[in-house]
Amino acid sequence: MHYLDLMTQSTLLDHHVWTNPDTWTAALENSAAKRSSRRRGGSFWIFAAVCCIGIIALVLGIVYLMTNRRKRQ
């Protein structure tokens, strides 16, 4: 969709700006920053999932130990 918008408005673009190397460098840096921020978000969810599994395992372990004590007495 964005490509179509650019093609329909290509007469309004200043081609000297788009051929400038600084413009391309800034665009590449911006896209690299977006990619790295996505990766950081993914690692957060992995960490959160590991923590949730650990908490569930801890609760189940406590319940198991409590039921074993009651059976012994």
C-alpha positions in Angstrom: 0.0 0.0 0.0 2.8 2.4 0.8 4.5 1.6 -2.5 1.3 2.5 -4.3 1.1 5.8 -2.5 4.6 6.6 -3.4 4.0 5.8 -7.1 0.9 8.0 -7.3 2.7 10.9 -5.7 6.1 10.5 -7.3 5.7 13.8 -9.2 5.6 15.6 -5.8 8.9 14.2 -4.6 12.2 16.1 -4.8 14.5 13.5 -6.4 17.6 15.3 -5.2 16.6 14.5 -1.6 16.1 10.8 -2.3 19.4 10.4 -4.2 21.4 12.0 -1.3 23.5 9.4 0.5 22.6 10.9 3.9 19.0 10.2 3.3 19.7 6.5 2.6 22.0 6.3 5.7 19.3 7.7 8.0 16.7 5.4 6.5 18.9 2.3 7.0 19.7 3.4 10.6 16.0 3.9 11.4 15.0 0.5 10.0 17.9 -1.2 12.0 16.7 0.5 15.2 13.2 -0.8 14.6 14.4 -4.3 14.0 16.5 -4.4 17.2 13.6 -3.0 19.3 11.4 -5.9 18.1 14.0 -8.4 19.2 14.2 -6.9 22.7 10.5 -7.2 23.0 10.6 -10.9 22.0 13.2 -11.7 24.7 11.0 -10.1 27.3 8.2 -12.5 26.5 10.5 -15.4 26.7 11.7 -14.3 30.1 8.1 -13.8 31.2 7.1 -17.3 30.1 10.0 -18.9 31.9 9.1 -17.0 35.1 5.4 -18.1 34.8 6.4 -21.7 34.4 8.7 -21.4 37.4 6.0 -20.0 39.6 3.5 -22.7 38.5 6.1 -25.4 39.3 6.8 -23.8 42.7 3.1 -23.7 43.6 2.6 -27.3 42.4 5.6 -28.4 44.5 4.3 -26.7 47.6 0.9 -28.4 47.1 2.5 -31.8 46.6 4.6 -31.4 49.8 1.6 -30.3 51.8 -0.5 -33.3 50.7 2.4 -35.7 51.5 2.7 -34.3 55.1 -1.1 -34.8 55.7 -0.9 -38.4 54.5 2.0 -39.2 56.9 0.2 -37.9 59.9 
